[in-house]
Amino acid sequence: MKNKVVIIGTGNVGVSYAYSLLSSNINIHEIVLIDINMQKAEGESLDLLNCIPLTNTSSKIKFGTYEECNDASIICITAGVSQRANIASRMEDLHNASNIFKEIVKSIAATKFNGIILVAGNPLDVMTYLTWKYSGLNSNKIIGSGTSLDSARLQNIIANKLEVSPKSVHAYVIGEHGNSQFVPWSNAEIGLEPISNYLSHEDMINIEDETRNFGFKIAQKKNYTCFGIASALTRITSAIIADEKAIICVSSYDPVQKIFISTPSVIGINGVEKTGIMALNQEEIHKFENSANIIRNAINEI
């Protein structure tokens, strides 16, 4: 099977994701860039074309139109409202972003596409829900990047504090990709030991706050973020194409809450193959429901 990835949006995130795919060992036959500014998409594709002889990839890359979606395996939507350094919440651009996404997803739905859609636009969970609503696809085929990047940030912060490898930190951020996200510390471990053996309650509060604000910290200094989210999208892409059955914290459909919200999910060739694999204590359940209500209220505003 020839795996084809279409990237909609050639801003910082879209181009970084394309570069990350080319630099990976993922079995992708072709990458196609689509943008409302076709000249920009062509320029980025030509620039990225130069990477191919210098990497181990056998992928091809080009720019195109929505017709390229017909036989795509994965479409990643990175287009949307540009991130601003002075924004207080990812929800602030709700209405502008929803209008942009509606047009994009309707353009996809007009093709014969029947693959998996990755969503990377903010407000993430709301845009992921709208993608599902307008695409006509089954919910398992819609995946938001969610708190996959937030979880990586959390693991990095803990690893640096405790001087261990991030790969030995088993902890996730769940809920909204936004201000109501939280860490279910009852599930967190270092190696095979509870993280409470290493961190005080105050440490946990400080780490959670630092994780929540990390993206804004980057944006304040360089006006946008791109490399972390590109790596998160690449990780999800790899899990799909290689049918890894990997557990990744993504924004997936919650049949109880009836929205898209981040929890650890099993990702494979069919998209989201299993959710609801993390047990929460009562305090964490309350936080999760609060986060779900924020997402639901935002959806109802549109």
C-alpha positions as CSV (number, residue, x, y, z in Angstrom):
1,M,0.0,0.0,0.0
2,K,1.3,3.5,-0.9
3,N,0.8,5.7,2.1
4,K,0.0,9.3,1.2
5,V,-0.1,12.2,3.6
6,V,-1.8,15.5,2.7
7,I,-1.0,18.5,4.8
8,I,-3.5,21.4,4.7
9,G,-1.8,24.6,5.8
10,T,1.8,25.6,5.1
11,G,2.5,27.8,8.1
12,N,5.1,27.1,10.7
13,V,3.4,23.9,12.0
14,G,2.5,22.4,8.6
15,V,6.0,22.9,7.1
16,S,7.7,21.7,10.3
17,Y,5.5,18.6,10.2
18,A,6.4,17.9,6.6
19,Y,10.1,18.3,7.4
20,S,9.7,16.0,10.4
21,L,8.0,13.3,8.2
22,L,10.8,13.5,5.6
23,S,13.4,13.2,8.4
24,S,11.7,10.1,9.9
25,N,11.8,6.5,8.8
26,I,8.0,6.3,8.3
27,N,6.9,4.4,5.2
28,I,5.3,7.4,3.4
29,H,5.2,7.3,-0.4
30,E,4.0,10.9,-1.0
31,I,3.5,14.1,0.9
32,V,1.3,16.8,-0.6
33,L,1.1,20.4,0.7
34,I,-2.2,22.4,0.2
35,D,-2.6,26.0,1.1
36,I,-5.0,28.8,0.1
37,N,-1.8,30.5,-1.0
38,M,-0.7,28.1,-3.7
39,Q,2.5,30.0,-4.4
40,K,3.5,29.5,-0.7
41,A,2.7,25.8,-0.9
42,E,4.7,25.4,-4.1
43,G,7.7,27.3,-2.6
44,E,7.7,25.2,0.6
45,S,7.4,21.9,-1.4
46,L,10.4,23.0,-3.6
47,D,12.4,23.8,-0.5
48,L,11.6,20.5,1.2
49,L,12.4,18.7,-2.1
50,N,16.0,19.5,-1.5
51,C,16.0,17.5,1.8
52,I,15.3,14.2,0.1
53,P,18.8,13.4,-1.3
54,L,20.2,14.3,2.2
55,T,18.0,12.0,4.2
56,N,17.1,8.3,4.3
57,T,13.6,8.9,3.0
58,S,12.1,7.6,-0.2
59,S,9.1,9.9,0.1
60,K,8.1,12.3,-2.7
61,I,6.8,15.8,-2.0
62,K,4.7,18.2,-4.0
63,F,2.0,20.8,-3.7
64,G,-1.6,20.4,-4.9
65,T,-5.3,21.0,-4.5
66,Y,-8.0,19.2,-2.6
67,E,-8.3,16.6,-5.4
68,E,-5.1,15.1,-3.8
69,C,-7.3,14.0,-0.9
70,N,-9.1,11.4,-2.9
71,D,-6.5,8.7,-2.4
72,A,-4.8,10.0,0.8
73,S,-4.2,7.8,3.8
74,I,-3.9,10.7,6.2
75,I,-4.9,14.3,6.0
76,C,-3.5,16.7,8.6
77,I,-5.1,20.0,9.1
78,T,-2.7,22.6,10.4
79,A,-4.4,25.6,8.9
80,G,-6.3,28.1,11.1
81,V,-5.9,31.3,13.0
82,S,-2.2,32.2,13.6
83,Q,-1.0,31.9,17.1
84,R,-0.5,35.1,19.0
85,A,1.9,35.7,21.8
86,N,-0.5,37.8,23.8
87,I,-3.4,35.4,23.7
88,A,-4.7,34.3,27.2
89,S,-6.6,31.2,26.1
90,R,-6.7,29.0,23.0
91,M,-10.5,29.6,23.0
92,E,-10.2,33.2,22.1
93,D,-10.1,32.6,18.4
94,L,-13.1,30.2,18.5
95,H,-15.3,31.8,15.9
96,N,-12.7,32.7,13.3
97,A,-11.1,29.2,13.6
98,S,-14.5,27.5,13.3
99,N,-15.3,29.3,10.0
100,I,-11.9,28.4,8.6
101,F,-12.3,24.7,9.6
102,K,-15.8,24.5,8.3
103,E,-14.6,25.4,4.8
104,I,-11.6,23.1,4.9
105,V,-13.5,20.1,6.1
106,K,-16.3,20.6,3.6
107,S,-13.7,20.7,0.8
108,I,-12.3,17.4,2.1
109,A,-15.8,15.9,2.4
110,A,-16.4,16.8,-1.3
111,T,-13.7,14.3,-2.3
112,K,-13.6,10.5,-2.1
113,F,-11.4,10.6,1.0
114,N,-12.0,7.8,3.5
115,G,-8.8,7.9,5.5
116,I,-7.8,9.4,8.9
117,I,-7.8,13.1,9.6
118,L,-5.4,14.6,12.1
119,V,-6.3,18.0,13.6
120,A,-3.7,20.5,14.9
121,G,-5.7,23.8,14.9
122,N,-6.8,25.6,18.1
123,P,-9.0,25.5,20.0
124,L,-8.0,21.9,19.4
125,D,-10.8,19.9,20.9
126,V,-13.6,22.1,19.4
127,M,-11.9,22.0,16.0
128,T,-11.6,18.2,16.2
129,Y,-15.3,17.9,17.0
130,L,-16.2,20.2,14.1
131,T,-14.0,18.1,11.8
132,W,-15.9,15.0,12.8
133,K,-19.3,16.8,12.4
134,Y,-18.6,18.1,8.9
135,S,-16.5,15.2,7.5
136,G,-19.1,12.5,7.7
137,L,-16.4,10.1,8.8
138,N,-16.6,7.7,11.8
139,S,-15.3,9.2,15.0
140,N,-12.4,6.8,15.2
141,K,-11.0,8.3,12.0
142,I,-10.7,11.8,13.5
143,I,-7.8,12.4,15.8
144,G,-6.8,15.7,17.5
145,S,-3.2,16.2,18.5
146,G,-4.7,17.0,21.9
147,T,-2.4,16.8,24.9
148,S,0.2,14.6,23.2
149,L,2.6,17.5,23.2
150,D,1.5,18.6,26.7
151,S,2.3,15.1,27.9
152,A,5.7,15.3,26.3
153,R,6.3,18.6,28.0
154,L,5.3,17.2,31.3
155,Q,7.6,14.2,30.9
156,N,10.5,16.5,30.1
157,I,9.9,18.8,33.0
158,I,9.7,15.9,35.5
159,A,12.7,14.2,33.9
160,N,14.9,17.3,34.2
161,K,13.8,17.8,37.9
162,L,14.5,14.2,38.9
163,E,17.5,13.7,36.5
164,V,16.1,10.7,34.8
165,S,15.3,9.9,31.2
166,P,12.0,11.2,29.9
167,K,11.3,7.7,28.6
168,S,11.2,6.5,32.3
169,V,8.5,9.0,33.2
170,H,5.1,7.5,32.8
171,A,2.7,10.5,33.2
172,Y,0.0,12.1,31.0
173,V,-1.8,15.4,30.7
174,I,-5.5,14.9,30.0
175,G,-8.7,16.9,29.3
176,E,-8.8,20.0,27.2
177,H,-5.8,21.1,25.2
178,G,-6.0,24.4,27.1
179,N,-6.3,26.0,30.5
180,S,-8.4,23.3,32.1
181,Q,-6.0,20.5,31.3
182,F,-4.6,18.6,34.2
183,V,-2.3,15.7,35.3
184,P,-3.9,12.6,36.9
185,W,-1.1,12.1,39.3
186,S,-2.7,8.9,40.7
187,N,-1.5,7.2,37.5
188,A,1.9,8.8,37.3
189,E,5.0,6.6,37.8
190,I,8.8,6.9,37.6
191,G,9.9,3.5,36.3
192,L,7.5,1.2,38.3
193,E,7.2,3.4,41.4
194,P,4.5,5.9,42.2
195,I,5.6,9.4,41.4
196,S,4.5,10.5,44.9
197,N,7.7,8.8,46.1
198,Y,9.7,11.4,44.3
199,L,7.6,14.6,44.2
200,S,5.8,16.6,46.9
201,H,2.3,17.9,46.5
202,E,3.8,21.4,46.0
203,D,6.2,20.0,43.3
204,M,3.2,18.5,41.5
205,I,1.3,21.8,41.5
206,N,4.3,23.7,40.2
207,I,5.1,21.2,37.5
208,E,1.4,21.1,36.3
209,D,1.4,24.9,36.1
210,E,4.7,25.0,34.2
211,T,3.4,22.4,31.7
212,R,0.1,24.3,31.2
213,N,2.0,27.5,30.4
214,F,4.9,26.1,28.4
215,G,3.4,26.8,25.0
216,F,2.6,30.3,25.9
217,K,6.1,30.8,27.2
218,I,7.5,29.8,23.8
219,A,5.1,31.9,21.9
220,Q,6.0,35.0,24.0
221,K,9.6,34.6,23.0
222,K,9.3,33.6,19.3
223,N,5.6,34.3,18.5
224,Y,4.7,30.7,17.6
225,T,5.4,27.1,18.4
226,C,6.1,24.5,15.7
227,F,8.8,21.8,16.4
228,G,7.1,20.1,19.4
229,I,3.7,19.9,17.8
230,A,5.3,18.7,14.5
231,S,7.0,15.9,16.4
232,A,3.8,15.0,18.2
233,L,2.0,14.8,14.8
234,T,4.8,12.7,13.4
235,R,4.5,10.3,16.4
236,I,0.8,9.9,15.8
237,T,1.3,9.4,12.0
238,S,3.9,6.7,12.7
239,A,1.5,4.8,15.0
240,I,-1.2,4.9,12.4
241,I,0.9,3.8,9.4
242,A,2.8,1.1,11.2
243,D,-0.3,-0.1,13.0
244,E,1.6,0.2,16.3
245,K,-1.4,0.0,18.7
246,A,0.6,2.7,20.6
247,I,-0.9,4.5,23.6
248,I,-0.8,8.2,22.9
249,C,-2.7,11.0,24.7
250,V,-4.8,12.4,21.8
251,S,-8.2,14.2,21.5
252,S,-10.6,11.4,20.7
253,Y,-14.3,10.9,20.8
254,D,-15.7,10.3,24.3
255,P,-19.0,8.4,24.0
256,V,-20.0,9.5,27.5
257,Q,-19.2,13.2,27.2
258,K,-20.1,13.2,23.5
259,I,-17.2,15.5,22.6
260,F,-13.6,15.1,21.7
261,I,-11.2,15.3,24.7
262,S,-7.7,14.0,25.4
263,T,-7.2,10.7,27.2
264,P,-4.6,8.0,26.6
265,S,-5.9,6.2,23.4
266,V,-4.7,3.2,21.4
267,I,-3.7,4.4,18.0
268,G,-3.3,2.0,15.0
269,I,-4.2,1.6,11.3
270,N,-7.9,2.2,12.0
271,G,-7.2,5.5,13.9
272,V,-8.4,5.5,17.5
273,E,-8.9,1.8,18.3
274,K,-9.5,2.0,22.1
275,T,-10.2,4.7,24.7
276,G,-11.1,4.7,28.4
277,I,-7.9,2.9,29.5
278,M,-7.0,5.1,32.5
279,A,-8.8,4.8,35.8
280,L,-9.2,8.2,37.7
281,N,-9.9,8.9,41.3
282,Q,-12.9,11.1,42.4
283,E,-10.9,14.4,42.3
284,E,-9.6,13.6,38.8
285,I,-13.1,12.6,37.6
286,H,-14.4,16.0,38.8
287,K,-11.5,17.8,36.9
288,F,-12.1,15.8,33.8
289,E,-15.9,16.6,33.8
290,N,-15.1,20.3,34.3
291,S,-12.7,20.2,31.4
292,A,-15.3,18.5,29.3
293,N,-17.9,21.1,30.2
294,I,-15.6,23.9,29.0
295,I,-15.2,22.2,25.6
296,R,-18.9,21.5,25.4
297,N,-19.9,25.1,26.2
298,A,-17.5,26.3,23.5
299,I,-19.0,24.0,20.9
300,N,-22.5,25.3,21.9
301,E,-21.3,28.9,21.2
302,I,-20.7,28.2,17.5
